[in-house]
Amino acid sequence: MTQDNKGIALVTGASSGIGAVYADRLAKRGYDLILVARDIARLEALANRLHSATGSQVEVIGADLTDPASIDALAARIEGEARLTLLVNNAGVALSDTLTEAPASEVARLITLNIAAPALLARAAIRAFKTRGTGRVINISSVLALAPEILEGVYSGSKAFLLNLTQGLNHELAGTDIHVQAVLPGATRTEIWERSGKDVDSFPADWVMGVDDLVDAALTGFDRGEAVTIPPLQDTADWNIMQDARLRLAGQLSRSEVAPRYRSIAEA
C-alpha cells in the first residue's frame, strides 16, 4: 500500500531508464502517477506493475513530445491537473552523429524534445503551482552541461539550457514554496546510448553509473532541497567554487564602456 498520498507526479520519458526508475521510486513514496512516453505498451506494463506493488493510481499517456501539438496538449493537462505536485522532465534524445553530419531533421527533433518540451511543460506546471503556492519540478540535465567538449555540442547545449532554466526559475521563485531541481547525471546505463548509435561500454567502466543508483542519489538531493544535484561529483566544494566564480563574474558582464583590451591603438 502507499504511504500518505503526495499528489500526482508526472514523469516524461517514463517507459524505460531514468524515467521508469523515477516512476518506481515515486510510487513507493506515495505519489500517484501520470506516465508519458511514446511506447504505450511498455507504459501500461510499468503502470500495472507499480499499481500492483504500491497501490498507486497510475495513468499512462502515449505522446510524442517532438510534436508541438502533443506538447501543447500535455501542457494543458498539466496546468489543469489540480492534484499535480511534481513534474519530472526526463524525456530526451541524443544525436547519432555530430551537428554537421546528423540529418537536419534529427537536430530539430532533439531541440524540440530536449529544450522546447521541458520548457513549456515546466511553464505549465509552475503556473499551476503558483495558484496553490507549492510544487516541485525536476529537470534531468547532464554533466555535459558543464563539459561540452566531451561529446557533440547540440546535446550538451540542450542540457546546459535545462541547467540555466533551473537556476533562473529558482531565482524567480525565491521566497515561494515552488522549487526546481536540475539533476546532472554522468554516463548512465540506459537505452539512450543504443538509440543514438553509441556504445556506453566504450567509456571506462568507472565512468558509467547504474540507473538505480543515479535516481536514488538524485532523490536524496531532492529531499535536501538542492537546486543542482550531480550524483557522480565527489566533492561539492568544486561545484561551489565554480558557482562563486560565476556569480562574481556576473557583476562585470554589462558595462557602458568597452573593455580596454578591445579599444583600437588609436583610441588608447
N, C-alpha and C positions, 0 to 999 in steps of 0.2 A: 504493500500500500504506500501511497505518497505521504510525505511529510505535510505540514500545513501548506496549503496551496499558495504558490507565489505568483499567481497570474499566468500569463501566456508568454512564452519565449518563442520568437520566430527565428528560424535558422535557415539561411540560404545555402545552397550547395550542400544539402544535408544527406544526399544519398550515399556518400562514401567519405572516407578520410576524416579530415578535421571536423567537418560539419556533422558527420554521423556520430563521432565521439562526443562532440558538444551535446547533441541531442540525447545521447545516453546519460551523460553526467547531469544535464539539466532536469531530465525526467526524474532521476534519482534524488535530486534536490527538492522536488515538489512542484516543478513547473508543469503546466500543460503546454503542449507544443503545437506550432504550425511549422511543418517541414516543407521546404521549397526546393525543387530541382527539376531537371528535365526528365529524369528516369523515374516515371511514376511507379513502375513495378518494384524497384528497389526501395522507394519511399514507403510503399504500402507494406512491404515485408518488415522494414525497420519499425514502422508505426505499430504493427501488430505485436512485434516482439516487445517494444517498450511498454505498450499498454498492458500486456500480459504480465510483465515483470514488475511494473511500478504502479499500475492503476491510473497513470496519467492519461488524460484525454489527448489524442494526437490526431490532428488534421493534416492531410497532405495536399499540396498544391503543385500540380505539374506546370512549370513555367520556364520559358527560355528567356533569361534575363539579358540576352543580346538583342532582344526585340523591344524597341521603345514602347510599344503598346502593352506588352507584358509587364514592363517596369511600371508604367502608369497604373495599370490595374492593381498590381501588388502594393504600390504606394497608397492607393486609395483604400485598400483593405487595411493596411497598417494604420493609417490615420483614423479610420473609422472603428478600429477594434478597441472597445472600451477596456478589455482585460489585459491588453498588451503591457508588459512591464520591461521586456528585454528584447532587443534586436541584435542578432549576431550576423554581421555582414561577412560571410565567409566565401561565397561563390567567387571563383576566379579562374583564369586560364593563363598559360604562358605561350609564347611564340615557339613555333617549331624551328625557327632559324633567326638570323639577325634581322634588323629592321629593313636593310636593303635587299635581303634575299627572300624574306617571307612574303607571301601574297598580300596585297593591299587589303583585301577583304578580311584576312586574318588579323591584321593590325587594327582595323576598325572594330572588329569583334572584341578584341582584347580591351580596347579603350572603353567600349560601351559596357562590358561586363565588369571590368576592374575599377572603373572610375565613375561613369555616369550612374550605373545602377546603385552602388553603395551610397553615393552622394544623395541621390533622390530618395532612397529608402530611409537614410538617416534623417533627411529633411522631414519626411512624413512622420517618422517616429518621434522626433523631438517636438514637432508641432503638437502631436497628441499628448506627449508627456507634459508639455507646458500647461495644458488645460487641467492636468491633475497634480502638477507640482512635483512629480517624481518619475524616474525611469532610467534605464541604462541602455547603452549601445556598446557593442564590442565590434571593432573593425580588425579583421585579420590582415595585417600588413606583412612585412618581411624584413629580415636583416638587410636585404638588398636595398632597402630604402636608405641605408647608411653606407652601402658599399656597391655602388652601381658598376664599378669596374669588374666585378666578379662574373656577371652574366650580362646579356643584352639589355640595352637601356630602356626599352619600352616597358617591359615587365617591371624592372626596378623603379622606373619613373612612376608607374601606376601605384606601386606600393609606397613610394615617397609621398604621393598625393594623399593616401589614406593616413599616413603619419601626420602630415600637415593638417589635414582635415580634423583629425582627432585633437591635436593641440590647439587649433584655432577654436573649435567648438567648446573645449573646456575653458578657454579664456572667456568666450562669450557667455558661457553658462555659470561662471563663477558666482558663488553665493546662492545657488539653487541646489535642489536635490536631484538634478539630472547630471549624469556622469557618463563620459565616453572613455573607453579604454582602447588603445592600439596594442595588438599583440604582434610581436616581430619574431616569427619562427626563423630558425636557420633551415638547412636542408632537413626535410622531414619525409619519412617513408609513406608517401601517398600516391594516388594514381595520377596526379598532375604530371609526373615525370614521363610516364608512358604515353599520356595523351599528347605531350609536346615532343615526343620522339627522343627523349633524353633518358639516360641510364643513371639512376640515383646511385648505383653501386660503383660508378666511375669516381665518386668522391671518396676521400679517405674514410674508413669505417668510423673513425671517431668524430666525423662531421655530422653524421646522419642520426637524427633523433627519432625514436618511435612516436607514433601519433598519440598514443595514450599518455605517455609522459609529457608530451607537449601540451595537451589540453589540460591535464591536471595541474601543471605548473602555471599555465595561463589563468586558470580559475583561482589559484592561490593568489596571484597578483590582483585579480578582480576583487576577491574578498578583502584585500588590503587597500582597495581604492586607488591602485596605481593607474596613472594616466597612460604610461608606456610600460609594457612588460616584455622583457627579452629573455625567454627561458634559457638559452644557451650561455648568456653572459655571466661569467663567474663573479666579477667584481663590479657592483653598481657604481662604484666611485668613478670608473672610467666613463660611464654614461653621464654622470653628474658633471664631470669636468667638461665634457663636450657641450652639455646644455648651458653651463655657466658661461663658457666662451661665446656661444651663440647669442645668448641674451646680452652679454656685454657689447658684442658687435652691433646689435640692433640699434643702439643709440648713435651709431656712426654712419648709418646707411642712407640717410636722407639729409642733404645739406644744400644751402643755396649756392655754394661755391664749388667749383670743380676742384678735386684734389690736386695739389701742386705737381704731382708726377705726370699729370695729363695736360699740363699747360705747355704751349709751344715755347721754344727758346726765346722767341721774340717777345713773348709776354712776360717771361721770367725776369 
